[in-house]
Structures are given as C-alpha cells and as structure tokens.
Amino acid sequence: MNTQQTDTAHSLYALYETLPDEVQKRFLEELVQKKYLQIKALAFSGSPINEKRNRVVLGVMQDAFTVPDNFDEPLPDDIINEFYSGQL
C-alpha cells in the first residue's frame, strides 16, 4: 500500500469506529457477504488463478512400479521399532 492508500484506510477505520455498534455490525455483515461473493467468483471462474494450478495427469506413472503382493502385511518388528526409537 502506498502512503495515500494507507492514510485513506486509516481515515475510513477512524470513521467506522465512530459509528454506532448496530451500524458497525450491519456494515461488517455486508462487507463479509461481498467478500464471500468475490472469493466465490474467483474460485469458480476461469480466472488466471485457477489456470495456474498444476493439472493432474492420470496414468503418468503407469507401469513405472508395481505394488508388492505383501504390501498390506504388517511390517517386521525391527522396522516398527525404528518409528518409536526417537532417533532420526
């Protein structure tokens, strides 16, 4: 933020603090609703933010490795003990 924007923001906040509590509450409710709609529009639009995401390419690792048949079997005790030994 540049100096002018900072001064404006501080002035607006000072004005906000002078408002009655009920007006402050309504103002914040409206502000939150507008920001929610802006965030929702960004999230679900074809905006550059969404286009910069890495795309998932299914099957890119196909046949690169195989899962062993004993994958779901319990680990040997010596390997399990290494998890709890406190040494990294």
C-alpha positions as CSV (number, residue, x, y, z in Angstrom):
1,M,0.0,0.0,0.0
2,N,1.3,3.4,-0.8
3,T,1.1,6.3,1.7
4,Q,-2.2,7.7,0.2
5,Q,-3.9,4.4,0.4
6,T,-2.7,3.9,4.0
7,D,-4.0,7.3,5.0
8,T,-7.3,6.6,3.4
9,A,-7.6,3.2,5.1
10,H,-6.8,4.8,8.5
11,S,-9.3,7.6,7.9
12,L,-12.0,5.1,6.9
13,Y,-11.3,3.0,10.0
14,A,-11.4,6.1,12.2
15,L,-14.8,6.9,10.7
16,Y,-16.0,3.3,11.2
17,E,-15.1,3.5,14.9
18,T,-17.4,6.5,15.4
19,L,-20.4,4.6,14.1
20,P,-23.0,3.1,16.5
21,D,-22.4,-0.6,17.3
22,E,-25.5,-1.7,15.3
23,V,-24.3,0.2,12.2
24,Q,-20.9,-1.3,12.6
25,K,-22.4,-4.8,12.8
26,R,-24.5,-4.3,9.6
27,F,-21.5,-2.8,7.8
28,L,-19.4,-5.8,8.7
29,E,-22.1,-8.3,7.7
30,E,-22.4,-6.6,4.3
31,L,-18.6,-6.4,3.8
32,V,-18.2,-10.1,4.6
33,Q,-21.1,-11.0,2.2
34,K,-19.5,-9.0,-0.6
35,K,-16.0,-10.5,0.0
36,Y,-17.6,-14.0,0.1
37,L,-19.1,-13.4,-3.3
38,Q,-15.9,-12.1,-4.7
39,I,-13.9,-15.1,-3.4
40,K,-16.6,-17.5,-4.7
41,A,-16.5,-15.8,-8.1
42,L,-12.7,-16.2,-8.2
43,A,-12.8,-19.8,-7.1
44,F,-15.3,-20.9,-9.7
45,S,-14.4,-18.8,-12.6
46,G,-12.0,-19.4,-15.4
47,S,-9.7,-16.8,-13.8
48,P,-5.9,-16.9,-14.2
49,I,-5.7,-18.1,-10.6
50,N,-7.3,-21.4,-11.5
51,E,-5.4,-21.7,-14.7
52,K,-2.1,-21.5,-12.9
53,R,-2.8,-24.7,-11.0
54,N,-0.8,-27.8,-11.9
55,R,-3.1,-30.2,-13.8
56,V,-3.2,-33.8,-12.7
57,V,-2.3,-36.2,-15.4
58,L,-3.8,-39.6,-14.7
59,G,-1.8,-42.6,-15.6
60,V,1.5,-40.8,-15.9
61,M,3.3,-43.3,-13.6
62,Q,1.5,-46.4,-15.1
63,D,3.9,-49.3,-15.3
64,A,6.7,-47.3,-13.5
65,F,6.5,-49.6,-10.5
66,T,4.5,-52.4,-9.1
67,V,3.0,-52.8,-5.7
68,P,4.3,-55.9,-4.0
69,D,1.9,-58.6,-3.0
70,N,2.7,-58.3,0.6
71,F,2.1,-54.5,0.7
72,D,-0.8,-54.8,3.2
73,E,1.0,-57.2,5.6
74,P,2.3,-55.9,8.9
75,L,5.9,-54.5,8.9
76,P,8.6,-56.5,10.7
77,D,9.1,-55.6,14.4
78,D,12.6,-54.1,13.8
79,I,11.2,-51.6,11.3
80,I,8.2,-50.8,13.6
81,N,10.6,-50.2,16.4
82,E,12.6,-47.7,14.4
83,F,9.4,-45.5,14.3
84,Y,9.4,-45.3,18.1
85,S,13.2,-45.3,18.8
86,G,13.4,-41.5,18.9
87,Q,16.4,-41.5,16.5
88,L,16.0,-39.9,13.1
